[in-house]
Amino acid sequence: MGSSRLSTLRTRRFPKNILAALNKSKILGIRAGSRPHRFIGIWHVVVENRLFVRSWTLKPNGWYHAFLEEPRGAVQVCNRAIAIRAVQTKSERLKDAVDGAYAQKYSTPGSVKFVRGFRHVKRRDTTTELVPSLSTRSRKKST
């Protein structure tokens, strides 16, 4: 049962309207873990209709390490919070595609330093896919 649940998590996708909003926006609100705290803004990219993020600072108390301890969290998209799970990316092909997506999306002169920095091995190894949580479908807002 455990491996089929993991496969289901990896194949879950955001709806097209959410992906379109993610593609347009430069900053993603993210909250790592299930403990209540504020959303923070980070850079993100969409590759192959999948949402990816990387950590810049790698602080022990930052979002990346929080996801390593507990892969649940939430993102803010279209003025709502969407439950997600963090899945570490091992594929070098996907990491290469994420490199290219960051370079294309964040192409201003002030962004170049950070785009290059995301290619360093320690940051590249933090490449994380955020997938909608299975609980996303079961939670409906009552009106």
C-alpha positions in Angstrom: 0.0 0.0 0.0 2.8 2.4 0.8 4.4 2.3 -2.6 1.1 2.8 -4.5 0.4 5.8 -2.3 3.8 7.3 -3.2 3.1 6.7 -6.9 -0.3 8.4 -6.6 1.4 11.4 -4.9 4.0 11.7 -7.7 1.4 11.5 -10.5 -1.0 14.1 -8.9 -1.1 17.4 -10.9 -2.4 20.9 -10.4 -5.4 21.9 -12.6 -4.6 23.9 -15.8 -5.9 27.2 -14.3 -3.6 26.8 -11.3 -0.6 26.0 -13.6 -1.4 29.1 -15.7 -1.4 31.3 -12.6 1.9 29.7 -11.4 3.5 30.4 -14.8 2.5 34.0 -14.6 3.6 34.7 -11.1 7.2 35.3 -10.1 6.8 34.6 -6.4 5.1 31.6 -4.7 3.7 31.7 -1.2 4.8 28.6 0.6 4.4 27.1 4.1 6.4 24.0 5.0 5.1 21.5 7.6 1.8 21.3 9.4 2.6 23.7 12.2 0.9 27.1 11.8 3.2 29.8 10.6 3.3 32.5 7.9 3.7 31.9 4.2 7.0 33.1 2.7 7.7 34.0 -0.9 10.1 31.9 -3.0 10.9 31.5 -6.7 9.3 28.6 -8.5 9.1 27.2 -12.0 6.7 24.9 -13.9 8.4 22.2 -15.9 6.4 19.5 -17.8 3.2 20.8 -16.1 4.8 20.2 -12.7 5.8 22.7 -9.9 9.4 22.8 -8.8 11.2 24.9 -6.2 14.8 25.2 -4.9 16.3 26.5 -1.7 18.7 29.4 -1.8 20.0 29.5 1.8 19.7 25.9 3.0 19.2 27.2 6.6 18.6 24.3 9.1 15.3 26.0 10.2 14.2 26.9 6.6 11.5 25.5 4.4 13.7 22.9 2.7 14.7 21.2 5.9 11.2 21.5 7.2 10.0 19.5 4.2 12.7 16.9 4.8 11.3 16.3 8.3 7.6 16.5 7.2 6.7 16.7 3.5 3.3 18.3 4.1 2.7 22.0 3.5 0.7 24.5 1.5 1.1 27.0 -1.3 -0.8 30.2 -2.0 -2.2 30.3 -5.6 -5.2 32.3 -6.9 -5.9 33.8 -3.4 -6.3 30.4 -1.8 -4.1 27.9 0.1 -3.6 24.6 -1.5 -2.4 21.6 0.5 0.8 20.1 -1.0 3.4 17.4 -0.5 7.1 17.9 -1.2 8.8 15.2 -3.3 12.6 15.3 -3.6 13.7 15.3 -7.3 16.5 12.8 -8.1 16.3 12.9 -11.9 19.2 14.8 -13.5 17.1 15.3 -16.6 14.5 17.1 -14.6 17.1 19.1 -12.7 18.5 20.3 -16.0 15.0 21.3 -17.2 14.5 23.2 -13.9 17.8 25.0 -14.5 16.6 26.1 -17.9 13.2 27.1 -16.6 14.7 29.3 -13.9 16.9 31.0 -16.5 14.0 31.7 -18.8 11.6 32.9 -16.1 14.0 35.0 -14.1 15.9 36.7 -16.8 16.3 40.3 -15.5 19.9 41.5 -14.9 19.3 41.5 -11.2 18.1 37.9 -11.3 21.1 36.4 -13.2 23.3 36.1 -10.0 20.6 34.0 -8.4 19.8 31.9 -11.4 23.5 31.0 -11.7 23.6 30.3 -7.9 20.7 27.8 -8.3 22.9 25.7 -10.6 25.5 25.1 -7.8 25.3 21.5 -6.7 24.2 22.1 -3.1 21.2 24.2 -4.3 20.5 22.0 -7.3 20.2 19.0 -5.0 17.4 20.8 -3.2 15.2 20.6 -6.3 11.8 19.7 -4.9 8.5 19.0 -6.7 5.4 20.3 -5.0 2.4 18.1 -5.7 -1.2 18.7 -4.7 -2.0 16.7 -1.5 -4.5 13.9 -1.6 -6.5 15.9 0.9 -6.9 18.7 -1.6 -9.8 17.0 -3.4 -11.5 15.9 -0.2 -11.6 19.4 1.3 -14.3 21.6 -0.2 -15.3 25.0 1.0 -18.8 25.2 2.2 -20.7 28.3 1.2 
